[in-house]
Each structure stands twice: as structure tokens, then as C-alpha cells.
Amino acid sequence: MGLKDHFEARRDFWLIVLNGALFIFAFSFISPGTVLSAFVYQLTGSSLYVGLANALLGVGWFWPQIFISHVVQHRRRKMPFYRLSVFLRVGWMATMTLLTFLLGGTHPRTFFWAFLFLLFLYTSSGGIAMVPWADIVGKVVPPEERAKLFSLRQFYGGILAFLAGFVVKYVLSEESGLSFPYNYGVLFVISTVFVVVGLWAFLLVREPVHPVPERKNSFWEHMTDGPRLLRRDPDYRRYLLARVFWTFGMMGVPFYVPYAIDELGSHPSMAGTFLSVSMASQVLSNLIWGRMGSRGILTAGTLLVSLGALWAGTVKFLPEGAREYGFLLTFVAGGAGVTAINVANIAYLLEIAPSKIRPTYVGFVNTFAAPLTFVPLLAGFLVRYISYPSLFFVSSSFGLASFLTTLTLSKDRASQG
């Protein structure tokens, strides 16, 4: 590799890091497990709607990927499809923010359903971006640097999100002078600005041209590829199973804040403190994740998610005065566990995916996982009939199952051409 090529490779590497860090920062102002859950709960007073909002985040993210993977797999360049998604995402996010100020305070019911619809469109645009984004990352970043890449994205993003927690706490507190829902509207404005900057950073990445399949399969042939790959590739199959388990293992996360407000006596502004603790845990844990292989990171992450849910279910047995701050340990374990899964999830998938059919590997596994996006909604139904701690114990059991499944994955499997 010449000096110019080396410089461009490092430039692209750090642009992808910047893209991730800024996007994590932007997303922290509407964090599903804290801010978004608190917003929906204050708007509706319903744990079921909290689950619905979190489910729509996942549905929108996953459903387009089986279609977009068919469209882009034979294309030599994927960046134009990512560029299209940028315009869509920014438009939906800006509209959602504007309606918070125009309708949120005067027509809350109408606003809530409009908000959910726009949230779905926003995340669907992200789903369109995911397949071309992953393929470009796979082409630009060599396998041995991918875990480091995702760890650095989480590390710097975590630092920014930790600072964002203090902003969230202030904006949602009485000291800001902002009433509901305009306080959340301010958070959405901040999020929109940094979404724009983060997406722009990735548009500057120079996409190399790699070999692609010579023939474009029909959509029906494309649909049959996924099940065939699952049968042929045991790591692909076990990875999907582990992903099923860890999704159920995290189903209690959106209800940590409602539980704290309802049963631990926390003020809604504590969502900012919970976010800061979670982000601090993410930042510090990334100092470890960047030095490990992707399989080992998944194993550690799923175990921590399980332990975090287990502690959430047992915190009620602490003395009353210690419960709220004892509950912070859930966000310590959960923050480290979730960031580990975020670091290794795509890194391991790119590691096992053959380069020519990488879009198929990414698109299919995410589409197969799409029904799992209704898990938070299922949890919302469950929590109406069982206690919050019982839900957390169920989550912990699934987290343990995921941990055991990740132990069966191959270590450091190199991507095949």
C-alpha cells in the first residue's frame, strides 16, 4: 500500500469512527431505554405504548433490508443508496421535531400517533441505509481492524453521550423552565443537528470498487438464499440464535426508567442520571472491548446484560433509601453489556460473511430478526399482568441463554472472498 493509499485508508477509518460517535451522541438525546421511554410514558401514562414505541424502532430498522440487499448486491457502488437514506432520515427527524412543538402540548393524542408514524419512517430510512453502510465498511476496513473500529465508535460516542446525559438532566428538570413536551422538543432539536453532521461524515468516505456477483438473481432466488445460507453456515445459524436470545434478554431495558419512576420514587429527570451512568460504563468498557475478538466481546456482553437484568429484579430487596442509587448498578452492567453487543454484533457478522454476498448476509439476518422488534411490545403486555421485577428475571434468563450460545461460535473466523 502506497503512502497515499495508506492516508486515504486511515482517513476513511476515522470518518467512520466520527460517523458512529456523532450518531451515538445524537441518538442519546432520544435514547430508547431512557429518554424516549420517559417521553412516551409521560405523554400516555402507558407501559404498553412504551413497548410499542420501542418495537417500532426495530421494525423500521429491519424490514427494508431484505429488499435493499436484493437491489444493491450486484451494484459496484452502494453509496448512492446510503445518500438517499440520508435525505429521508433528516426529513423525517425534522418533521417529528417540529410537530413536538406544534401539536405536543395542544393535541397530545393526535401528536402521539403522528410521532409514532414519523418514528417508524425515520427508522425505516435507517434500515435502507444499513445494508449499503455495512458493505462499504466491510470493503474499507480490513477484518483485523473492525472490532477496533466499532469499539472506537462506541468509545468516543460514549464520552459524548455521557456529557449529553447532563444536558438531558438539565433540560428535563424544573431548572430549565421548559414544560412538557417542549423540553423534549429541545432534545429532539439537538439530536437532529448531530444526526445531520454524523450522516454527512460517512458521505465523505471513498467507497472502493470490489467484485460483485455477475448475475442478478430474481427476487425469489434471493429470498431462498437466506435459508440456504443458514443451513450451510453453522456460525451464521448460531449467531442468529444468540441474537434471538439476547433480544429477549434486553426486553426489560425500556422499562427500567418507568420502574424507577413508578416504584422506586425517582423523579423523571433521573433519566439523565441513568443515561450518564450507562454512558460512563460504555466508555470505560470500550477500553477492554477494543482489545478482544468479536466472539469474546459478544460472550462478555450477553453475560453482563443478563446480570444487569437480574440486579434490576432484586434491587427492591435493598433498604428503601438505597434502592434508587443501588439501581444505578443495572445501568453499569447494562451499559457495558449493550455496548459490547453493539461493538461485536456487526463486526462478527462481517467476519463470517463472504465479501461477494455480504449484502445478503447482512440483509437476511436482520430481516429474520425483524419479528424480534415486537419483543418490547410483548414485554409491555407482560408487565401489565406480572410485576416489573418478574419481567426483569425473565429477561435475565434469556440473557444467560444467549451467553451460552455465543460460547459455541467460532473464534476469529476470517471473512472468505
Buried (B, 14 or more C-beta within 10 A) or exposed (E): EEEEEEEBBEEBBBBBBBBBBBBBBBBBBBBBBBBBBBBBBBBBEBBBBBBBBBBBBBBBBBBBBBBBBBBBBBBEBBBEBBBBBBEBBBBBBBBBBBBBBEBBBEEBEEBBEBBBEBBBBBBBBBBBBBBBBBBBBBBBBEBEBBBBBBBBBBBBBBBBBBBBBEBBBBBBBEEBEBEBBBBBBBBBBBBBBBBBBBBBBBEEBEBBEBEBEEEBBEEEEBBEBBEEBBEEBEBBBBBBBBBBBBBBBBBBBBBBBBBBBEBBEBBBBBBBBBBBBBBBBBBBBBEBBBEBBBBBBBBBBBBBBBBBBBBBBBBBEBEEEEBBEBBBBBBBBBBBBBBBBBBBBBBBBBBBBEBBBBBBBBBBBBBBBBEBBBBBBBBBEBBEEEBBBBBBBBBBBBBBBBBBBBEEBEEEBEBEE
